[in-house]
Amino acid sequence: MKKVLGIGNALVDIMTKLPNDDFLKKYGLEKGSMQLSKKEFAEEINSASSSFEKHQSSGGSAANTIHGLANLGVPTAYIGKVGDDEFGEFFSKDMQAKNIKPLLLKGKNDTGRAIALVSPDSERTFATYLGAAIELNQDDIVNEQFKGFDILHIEGYLVQNHALLQNAAALAKVNGLKISLDLASFNIVEENLHFLKTYVEKYVDIVFANEEEAKAFTGEEPEKALDIISTMCDIAIVKIGKQGSLIKKQNEKYIVNSIKANSIDTTGAGDLYASGFLYGLVNDLPLPKCGEIGSLLAGKVIEVIGSKLSENTWKIIKDKI
């Protein structure tokens, strides 16, 4: 079977279920935002919410996608940087438990962590301390890491480090890998638009974007955005929430419906959609089927807190596939 390599910000996700939004107001956190914070603030938030229901897992966008693929039986590995601490040890062991090969480097700072505060309406607000994750740089990326893999999946949160992405793409192409890019966040797209457009046209084969990211990238609504993105890469996917997703490759265009789901927390929905879609691709399935598997995984993950699914849910998913 084809193998997938992921690269991203290695973060420990600490999912925290809020009883109401008063906590957000108290700490000046804008609901639905992703706020980069200093270590002290992240620790204060985590400590102040200690009485709330919490779940901890290895995370970051690309790591979530790699976890999803591994649970479906795809051979995977992951490149990231963690601290020499208990969170870094947890991250590595959490990956190894799913047969993911952790290609983890050690940074000078503590392991990064994303404290996701989940409101009763399932909206997420992040206080993120990047820590060692942001120390990952172009010199950490070497040829040996890419050998034997078929797809490199990159999270858009890395796009602010242009040299890192350039080196990763160059080595991927030298080793014959296709490149999959998840645009990750509309504000990051806006801030790095010129670089991203050049990067996609030169290197990227598969682009994942949600409505907001697609609009930031093209200035257009989903269908027109899909058409534009598809001229820049081999396969373009625009996710449109409850309406499903749009897929285009050359003159082939498909609309894939979402599945009915009881949304509790949208964390990981886009990441797990990418897992399902890439699973379909590595198994040479038709594009609509790839999209259907993506929708299945996305629909299941929004029914739980956090980005990880139970063994029983994975069994249900595999039976459906």
C-alpha positions in Angstrom: 0.0 0.0 0.0 1.1 3.6 -0.6 2.6 5.5 2.3 1.8 9.0 3.6 4.2 11.3 5.4 2.9 14.3 7.4 4.6 17.5 8.5 3.2 20.1 10.8 3.2 21.8 14.2 3.5 19.1 16.8 1.1 20.1 19.5 -0.6 18.3 22.4 -4.3 19.1 22.2 -6.0 19.7 25.5 -9.8 19.7 24.7 -11.8 21.5 27.4 -15.6 21.5 27.5 -17.0 24.8 28.8 -20.3 25.0 30.6 -20.9 28.4 29.1 -19.0 31.3 27.4 -18.3 33.3 30.6 -14.8 31.7 30.8 -14.0 33.2 27.4 -15.1 36.7 28.4 -13.2 36.5 31.6 -9.9 35.8 29.8 -10.6 38.1 26.8 -10.7 35.3 24.3 -12.8 36.0 21.2 -15.1 33.1 20.6 -14.1 31.0 17.6 -10.6 32.5 17.4 -7.2 30.9 17.4 -5.0 33.0 19.7 -1.3 32.5 19.9 -0.2 32.9 23.5 2.8 32.8 25.7 3.5 29.7 27.8 2.4 31.4 31.0 -1.0 32.4 29.6 -1.6 28.9 28.2 -0.8 27.4 31.6 -3.0 29.9 33.4 -5.9 29.0 31.1 -5.3 25.3 31.5 -5.1 25.6 35.3 -8.2 27.8 35.6 -10.3 25.3 33.6 -9.0 22.3 35.6 -12.5 21.5 36.9 -14.0 21.2 33.4 -14.1 18.0 31.4 -10.8 17.5 29.5 -9.3 15.2 26.9 -5.7 15.1 25.8 -4.2 13.8 22.6 -1.3 14.4 20.2 -2.5 17.0 17.7 -1.9 19.7 15.2 -3.7 19.7 11.9 -1.4 17.3 9.9 -0.9 15.0 12.9 -4.7 14.6 13.1 -4.8 13.7 9.4 -2.0 11.2 9.9 -3.8 9.6 12.9 -6.9 9.2 10.8 -5.0 7.5 8.0 -3.2 5.2 10.4 -6.5 4.1 11.9 -7.6 3.1 8.5 -4.5 1.0 8.0 -2.3 3.3 5.9 1.4 3.2 6.6 2.3 6.7 7.9 5.1 8.8 9.5 5.1 12.3 10.9 7.8 15.1 11.0 7.5 17.7 13.8 9.5 19.2 16.7 8.7 18.7 20.4 10.4 19.6 23.7 12.3 17.3 26.0 9.5 17.0 28.4 6.5 14.9 29.4 4.3 16.4 26.7 6.8 15.5 24.1 7.0 12.0 25.4 3.2 11.8 25.4 3.1 13.0 21.8 5.6 10.3 20.6 4.0 7.5 22.5 0.5 8.5 21.3 1.7 8.2 17.7 3.6 4.9 18.2 0.4 3.4 19.7 -1.2 3.9 16.3 1.8 2.5 14.4 2.7 6.0 13.2 6.5 6.4 12.8 7.4 9.6 14.7 10.2 11.5 13.0 10.3 13.9 15.9 13.1 16.4 16.6 13.8 17.9 20.0 13.6 21.7 20.4 14.9 24.1 23.0 11.4 25.1 24.2 8.7 23.1 25.9 6.4 21.0 23.7 3.6 23.1 22.1 0.1 22.7 23.2 -3.3 23.9 22.0 -5.9 24.5 24.6 -9.2 24.1 22.8 -12.1 25.6 24.7 -15.3 24.1 23.4 -18.5 26.1 23.9 -21.9 24.4 24.4 -22.8 25.2 20.7 -19.6 23.2 19.6 -17.7 26.3 18.6 -14.0 26.1 19.4 -11.7 28.8 20.8 -8.0 28.2 20.9 -5.3 29.5 23.2 -2.2 28.0 21.5 1.4 28.0 22.8 3.5 26.8 19.9 6.7 26.2 21.9 9.1 23.8 20.3 6.8 23.2 17.3 7.7 26.6 15.8 11.4 25.8 16.0 11.1 23.3 13.1 13.1 24.7 10.2 14.5 23.9 6.8 17.7 22.4 8.2 15.6 19.7 10.0 14.2 18.4 6.7 16.5 15.9 5.1 16.3 13.5 2.1 16.2 10.3 4.2 12.9 11.3 5.8 11.1 11.1 2.4 12.3 7.8 1.1 9.7 5.1 0.6 6.7 7.5 0.8 4.2 8.4 -1.9 2.4 11.5 -0.5 3.5 14.4 1.7 0.7 16.0 3.6 1.4 19.6 4.8 -0.6 21.7 7.1 -1.0 25.3 6.1 -0.1 26.5 9.6 3.6 26.0 8.5 3.3 28.4 5.7 4.7 31.3 7.6 8.1 29.5 7.4 8.7 29.8 3.7 12.1 28.3 3.7 10.9 25.2 5.5 8.1 24.6 3.0 10.3 25.2 0.0 12.8 22.6 1.3 10.1 20.1 2.1 8.5 20.5 -1.3 11.9 20.2 -3.1 12.8 17.0 -1.3 9.3 15.6 -1.8 9.6 16.1 -5.6 13.1 14.7 -5.8 11.8 11.5 -4.1 8.7 11.3 -6.3 6.1 12.2 -3.7 2.8 14.0 -4.5 2.1 17.0 -2.2 -1.2 17.5 -0.4 -1.7 20.9 1.3 -4.5 21.8 3.7 -4.8 25.6 3.7 -5.6 25.5 7.5 -6.9 29.1 8.2 -8.2 32.0 6.2 -6.1 34.6 8.1 -2.9 32.7 7.4 -3.9 32.5 3.7 -4.5 36.2 3.6 -1.1 37.0 5.2 0.8 34.7 2.9 -1.3 34.9 -0.3 1.4 35.6 -2.9 3.7 32.9 -1.5 0.9 30.4 -1.3 -0.3 30.9 -4.9 3.3 30.5 -6.2 3.8 27.5 -4.0 0.6 25.7 -5.1 1.3 26.3 -8.8 4.9 25.1 -8.5 4.6 22.2 -6.1 1.2 21.1 -4.9 -0.9 18.3 -6.3 -3.9 18.3 -3.9 -5.4 21.3 -2.2 -7.9 21.1 0.7 -9.7 24.4 1.6 -12.9 25.3 3.5 -15.2 28.1 2.3 -13.4 30.9 4.1 -9.9 29.7 3.1 -11.0 29.3 -0.6 -12.4 32.8 -0.6 -9.2 34.2 1.0 -7.2 32.3 -1.7 -9.3 33.3 -4.7 -11.7 36.1 -3.6 -14.5 34.0 -4.9 -17.4 31.9 -3.5 -17.0 28.1 -3.3 -17.8 27.0 -6.9 -15.9 29.7 -8.6 -13.1 29.3 -6.1 -13.0 25.5 -6.9 -12.6 26.3 -10.6 -9.7 28.7 -10.0 -7.8 26.4 -7.6 -8.2 23.4 -9.9 -6.3 25.3 -12.6 -3.3 25.5 -10.2 -3.1 21.9 -9.0 -4.2 18.4 -10.0 -7.1 18.0 -7.5 -9.0 20.7 -5.7 -11.3 20.2 -2.8 -13.5 22.9 -1.2 -15.4 21.9 1.9 -18.7 23.7 2.4 -19.8 22.5 5.9 -23.2 21.0 6.2 -23.6 21.2 2.4 -20.7 18.8 1.9 -17.8 19.3 -0.4 -16.9 20.2 -4.0 -14.1 18.2 -5.8 -12.6 19.0 -9.2 -9.9 17.5 -11.3 -9.5 18.9 -14.8 -13.0 18.7 -16.3 -14.3 16.3 -13.7 -16.4 18.0 -11.0 -18.3 16.4 -8.2 -20.6 17.4 -5.3 -20.4 15.1 -2.2 -23.0 15.4 0.5 -22.1 15.5 4.2 -23.5 12.9 6.5 -26.1 13.5 9.2 -24.4 14.1 12.4 -25.0 15.5 15.9 -22.4 18.2 16.1 -20.7 18.5 19.5 -17.3 19.8 18.6 -16.0 20.6 15.1 -12.3 20.1 16.1 -10.6 17.9 13.5 -13.4 17.9 11.0 -11.3 19.2 8.1 -8.3 17.2 9.2 -10.3 13.9 9.2 -11.9 14.8 5.9 -8.4 14.9 4.5 -7.7 11.5 6.1 -10.7 9.9 4.4 -10.0 11.6 1.0 -6.3 10.6 1.0 -7.2 7.0 2.1 -9.4 6.8 -1.0 -6.6 8.2 -3.2 -4.0 5.7 -2.0 -6.4 2.9 -2.7 -7.1 4.2 -6.2 -10.8 4.9 -5.5 -12.9 7.2 -7.7 -12.9 10.9 -6.6 -16.6 10.9 -5.4 -15.8 7.8 -3.3 -12.8 9.6 -1.8 -15.1 12.5 -0.9 -17.7 10.2 0.6 -15.1 8.6 2.9 -13.9 12.1 3.8 -17.4 13.2 4.7 -17.9 10.0 6.8 -14.9 10.7 8.9 -15.7 14.4 9.3 -19.2 13.6 10.3 -18.1 11.1 13.0 -15.4 13.3 14.5 -17.8 16.2 15.1 -19.9 14.0 17.3 -17.1 13.7 19.9 -14.9 16.1 21.9 -11.5 16.4 20.3 -10.1 15.0 17.1 -9.8 11.3 18.1 -12.3 8.6 17.6 -12.9 5.4 19.7 -11.9 2.0 18.5 -15.6 1.1 18.2 -16.2 4.1 15.9 -13.3 3.2 13.7 -14.7 -0.3 13.4 -18.0 1.2 12.3 -16.2 3.5 9.8 -14.2 0.6 8.3 -17.3 -1.5 7.9 -19.1 1.3 6.1 -16.1 1.9 3.8 
